[in-house]
Amino acid sequence: MKTPVFAFGTRSAQRTFAVVLLALAISVIGGGVAAAIVGGFRINLTPSEPLGLWRIAALDRPAARGDLVFICPPQTVAMVQARERGYLRSGTCPGGVAPLIKTVVAVAGQHVEIGAGVMIDGRPIASSDLIAQDGKGRPMKPFPGGIVPDESVFLHSPLRGSYDSRYFGPLPASGILGLAQPVLTYAP
């Protein structure tokens, strides 16, 4: 008995084989990405925190000062403009943006003052100086300051020029997806 031989001698058969192979590769890669997202893993490609693989860990209590969190920003005018300017990456949050990774520096009831930098309840926040314009020369309007509203958080990233609450103000705590935990990261 002869062993069957599969020959792809015709261009049509070769093309069909290539399309099937490509579809299989896309489904395997897509399935892996979907599993990672469903499993709470995210890849950070922004300079706000170290580059690499991060995990969203459950947060079973209210957010507190010092928590490093993943948060989906609300669809506000400031966030739409941020998306248009390229400050926010594409992702799975409402509005098609990626979750932000930021540190909670103030919670509801705390007083935020914005000057050359940020002060919370009269205490300066390290590495919080403001920039007057972005990398393309467009003006950056700072948040005017005030009391953090109920069920909201004020967020910070120590990177100079990071787009955080210095510019967009407090965000609803309901947007917090969980704590941000590095899994495999690289900080240059």
JONORFEN-V480206 format. One record per pair of residues at least 4 apart in sequence whose C-alpha atoms are under 6 Angstrom apart, sorted by the first residue. I is the first residue (numbers start at 1). J is the second residue. Records with the same first field share a line. If there is no record, write none. Layout:
I=J + J
//
This chain:
8=13 + 14
26=30
27=31
31=35
35=39
36=41
37=41
40=55 + 56
41=54 + 55
42=53 + 54
43=52 + 53
44=51 + 52
45=51
48=159
50=185 + 186 + 187
51=185 + 186
52=184 + 185
53=183 + 184 + 185
54=181 + 182 + 183
55=180 + 181
56=178 + 179 + 180
57=178 + 179
58=178
59=178
65=104 + 105 + 106
66=103 + 104
67=103 + 104
68=102 + 103 + 179 + 180
69=101 + 102 + 178 + 179 + 180
70=99 + 100 + 101 + 176 + 177 + 178 + 180
71=99 + 100 + 175 + 176 + 177
72=93 + 99 + 175
75=79
82=87
83=87 + 88
89=97 + 98
90=96 + 97 + 98
91=96 + 97 + 98
92=96 + 98
93=97 + 98
102=155 + 156 + 157
103=155 + 156
104=154 + 155
105=154 + 155
106=153 + 154
107=153
108=148 + 149 + 150 + 152
109=147 + 148
110=147 + 148
111=120 + 121 + 146 + 147
112=119 + 120 + 145 + 146
113=118 + 119 + 145
114=118 + 145
116=129 + 130
117=128 + 129 + 130
118=124 + 125 + 128
119=123 + 124 + 125
127=158
132=139 + 140
133=137 + 138 + 139 + 140
134=138
142=166 + 167
143=166 + 167 + 168 + 169
151=173
152=170 + 171 + 172 + 173
153=170 + 171 + 173
154=165 + 170
155=164 + 165
156=164
165=169 + 170
//
